[in-house]
Amino acid sequence: MITVKNVSMVLSAASRSVTILDRITFEIPAKQTVAIVGPSGSGKSTLLGLMAGLDRPTTGAIQLDGTEITTMGESRMARFRREKVGYIFQSFHLIPTLTAMENVSVPLELNGASRADNRASELLAAVGLSDRMGHYPVQLSGGEQQRVAVARAFACRPPILLADEPTGNLDSSTGTHVIELLLSLHRDCGTTLVLVTHDVALASSMQRVLSLRDGHLESDSMPAASEFLNDHSTGSSSADQVPSVDPLSLESLPTFGS
């Protein structure tokens, strides 16, 4: 579960204060899929970063999986985030000097997992990149880089997966494949999925939509089930084709961090 209670974020700008978020409160139960929407500047990405422990709110409290994170020190927060939170950036944020497999291996190695390379290989195969493991980010398409980022975010099998505009830098067809992959991981492994998006159709495919405006929670709705992902074309280039994720391939992965 994710609990956000009376969270505000106020920044100083020149001689005045700017309120980015104003007393935001909500709860997200485990295994739910949630979209955070709103116009640019409404505080969406700021809120997601606070939920990941990448920054601290000015006031209020945030709990992840029953643990209060807003009072954690940086070292403890980094360890907690590796175990509990996967984070996907809009601009991928892969390490350019590492191959796809090495990028996915990083969180596993930081967690002290044994056979990190083997586990990274299994994850990359699960997202359809078994033939791209030795490639560097510059050698990968945008869709392939985002799929590496998904595998890396999921490497330690976190109970919470946060994604900031995961399709924002992708064409519509490739973006649809990435969302199908995220939803497959959610269904097969019970991950709580929270994503920020400007895409109304994508938001409606989530179980719940939180709408922000001017730093306030404007609405909290449960949209009807959408057929968006099934209705869109999957005719992307062969390099960006994503096979459906085989639940057995994911269930057979070792427990990461053990």
C-alpha positions in Angstrom: 0.0 0.0 0.0 1.0 3.6 -0.6 -0.2 6.2 1.8 0.2 10.0 1.0 -1.1 12.2 3.9 -1.3 16.0 3.8 1.7 16.2 1.5 2.8 19.7 0.4 5.9 20.8 -1.5 6.9 24.4 -1.4 10.0 25.8 -3.1 11.7 29.1 -2.8 12.0 31.2 -5.9 13.8 34.5 -5.7 12.0 36.4 -2.9 8.8 34.3 -2.9 7.6 30.8 -2.3 6.0 28.6 -4.9 3.6 25.9 -3.8 4.1 22.8 -6.1 1.8 20.5 -4.1 -0.8 21.5 -1.6 -2.0 19.1 1.1 -2.3 16.0 -1.1 -3.9 12.9 0.6 -4.8 9.5 -0.9 -4.1 5.8 -0.4 -3.3 3.2 -3.1 -3.9 -0.4 -2.1 -1.5 -3.1 -3.1 -1.6 -4.4 -6.7 -3.7 -1.5 -8.0 -2.9 0.3 -11.3 -3.1 4.1 -11.0 -2.5 7.0 -13.5 -1.6 10.5 -12.2 -2.8 13.0 -14.8 -3.0 16.8 -15.1 -1.7 19.7 -17.1 2.0 20.6 -17.2 3.1 22.2 -14.0 0.3 20.6 -11.9 2.9 18.7 -9.8 2.6 15.2 -11.2 6.3 14.3 -11.6 7.0 16.0 -8.3 4.5 13.8 -6.5 5.9 10.7 -8.1 9.4 11.6 -7.1 8.3 12.1 -3.5 6.6 8.7 -3.5 9.9 7.2 -4.7 11.8 8.9 -1.9 13.8 10.9 -4.5 13.0 14.1 -2.6 11.3 15.0 0.6 8.0 17.0 1.0 7.9 20.2 2.9 5.2 18.9 5.1 3.2 15.7 5.3 4.0 12.0 5.4 4.4 9.1 2.9 4.3 5.4 3.6 5.4 2.7 1.3 4.5 -0.9 2.1 3.8 0.2 5.7 7.1 2.1 6.2 7.3 5.8 6.7 9.9 7.1 4.2 9.8 10.9 4.7 12.0 10.7 7.8 14.6 8.2 6.5 18.2 9.1 6.0 19.6 9.0 2.5 21.6 5.8 3.0 18.6 3.9 4.4 16.3 5.4 1.8 18.6 4.2 -1.0 18.5 0.6 0.4 14.8 0.7 1.0 14.2 2.0 -2.6 16.3 -0.8 -4.1 14.1 -3.4 -2.3 10.7 -1.8 -2.6 10.5 0.6 -5.5 11.2 0.3 -9.2 11.4 3.7 -11.0 11.1 4.2 -14.8 12.2 7.6 -16.2 10.8 9.2 -19.3 14.3 9.7 -20.7 15.4 6.1 -19.8 18.5 7.1 -17.7 20.5 4.1 -18.8 24.2 4.2 -18.0 25.8 4.8 -21.5 29.0 3.0 -20.8 27.3 -0.2 -19.8 25.6 -2.8 -22.0 21.9 -3.7 -21.7 22.7 -6.6 -19.5 25.1 -4.6 -17.3 22.5 -1.9 -16.8 20.0 -4.4 -15.6 22.6 -6.1 -13.4 23.4 -2.9 -11.5 20.5 -3.0 -9.0 21.0 -6.7 -8.5 24.7 -6.3 -7.7 24.0 -3.4 -5.3 21.5 -5.7 -3.5 24.2 -8.4 -3.2 22.3 -10.8 -5.4 24.2 -13.9 -6.6 24.3 -14.7 -10.3 23.3 -11.1 -11.3 24.3 -11.6 -14.9 22.2 -14.7 -15.2 19.2 -13.0 -13.7 19.6 -9.9 -15.9 19.7 -12.2 -18.9 16.5 -13.9 -17.9 14.8 -10.5 -17.4 15.9 -9.1 -20.8 14.7 -12.3 -22.5 11.3 -11.8 -20.7 11.0 -8.3 -22.3 12.0 -9.6 -25.7 15.7 -8.4 -25.8 17.6 -11.7 -25.7 19.4 -10.6 -28.9 20.3 -7.1 -27.6 22.0 -8.0 -24.2 25.5 -7.0 -25.3 24.4 -3.7 -27.0 25.1 -0.3 -25.5 22.2 2.2 -25.1 23.4 4.2 -28.2 23.0 1.1 -30.2 19.4 0.6 -29.1 16.1 2.2 -30.4 14.0 4.3 -28.1 11.6 1.4 -27.5 14.4 -1.0 -26.8 16.0 1.4 -24.3 12.7 1.8 -22.5 12.3 -2.0 -22.3 15.8 -2.2 -20.8 14.7 0.4 -18.3 11.6 -1.7 -17.5 13.7 -4.8 -16.9 16.1 -2.8 -14.7 13.2 -1.3 -12.6 11.8 -4.7 -12.1 15.2 -6.4 -11.4 14.7 -6.7 -7.7 11.1 -7.6 -8.0 9.9 -4.5 -6.1 6.3 -4.5 -4.9 5.9 -0.9 -6.2 6.6 0.2 -9.7 6.6 4.0 -10.5 6.8 5.3 -14.1 7.2 9.0 -15.1 5.7 9.4 -18.6 7.0 5.9 -19.7 5.8 6.5 -23.3 6.5 10.2 -23.5 9.6 9.8 -25.8 8.2 6.9 -27.9 6.0 6.7 -31.0 2.4 5.6 -30.3 2.9 2.0 -31.5 6.1 1.4 -29.5 4.6 3.1 -26.5 1.6 0.7 -26.6 4.0 -2.2 -26.5 5.8 -0.8 -23.4 2.5 -0.3 -21.6 1.4 -3.9 -22.5 4.7 -5.0 -21.0 4.1 -3.0 -17.8 0.6 -4.4 -17.4 1.8 -7.9 -18.0 4.3 -7.5 -15.2 1.6 -6.1 -13.0 -0.8 -9.0 -13.7 1.7 -11.8 -13.5 3.7 -10.6 -10.4 1.2 -8.5 -8.5 3.1 -5.2 -8.7 1.4 -2.0 -7.7 1.8 0.3 -10.8 1.6 4.0 -10.6 2.4 6.1 -13.7 2.3 9.8 -14.7 0.9 10.4 -18.1 -0.6 13.1 -20.4 -2.2 10.4 -22.5 -6.0 10.3 -21.7 -6.5 6.9 -23.4 -3.6 5.4 -21.5 -4.9 6.8 -18.2 -8.3 5.3 -18.8 -6.7 1.8 -19.1 -5.6 2.1 -15.5 -7.9 1.0 -12.7 -7.8 4.4 -11.1 -7.0 8.0 -12.1 -5.8 10.8 -9.8 -6.1 14.2 -11.4 -4.0 17.1 -10.3 -4.4 20.8 -11.0 -2.4 23.6 -9.6 -0.9 21.4 -6.9 -4.3 20.1 -5.7 -5.9 16.7 -6.0 -8.8 17.7 -8.3 -10.4 14.3 -8.7 -10.0 10.6 -7.8 -11.9 8.3 -10.2 -12.2 4.7 -11.2 -12.7 4.8 -15.0 -14.5 2.0 -16.8 -12.3 -0.7 -18.3 -10.7 0.5 -21.5 -10.0 -1.5 -24.6 -7.3 1.0 -25.6 -4.4 -1.5 -25.6 -6.3 -4.1 -27.7 -7.6 -1.6 -30.2 -4.3 0.1 -31.2 -2.1 -1.2 -33.9 1.0 -3.2 -33.0 2.7 -2.6 -36.3 6.0 -1.2 -35.1 9.4 -2.0 -36.5 10.7 -5.5 -35.9 13.4 -4.0 -33.5 10.6 -2.7 -31.3 8.3 -5.7 -31.3 7.5 -7.0 -27.8 6.3 -10.5 -27.4 3.6 -11.2 -24.8 5.3 -11.9 -21.5 5.0 -15.6 -20.6 3.9 -15.7 -16.9 5.9 -18.9 -16.5 9.1 -17.2 -17.5 8.6 -14.6 -14.8 7.5 -17.0 -12.1 10.5 -19.1 -12.8 12.9 -16.2 -12.0 14.7 -16.6 -8.7 13.7 -14.3 -5.9 15.9 -11.3 -6.4 17.9 -10.0 -3.4 17.8 -13.3 -1.7 
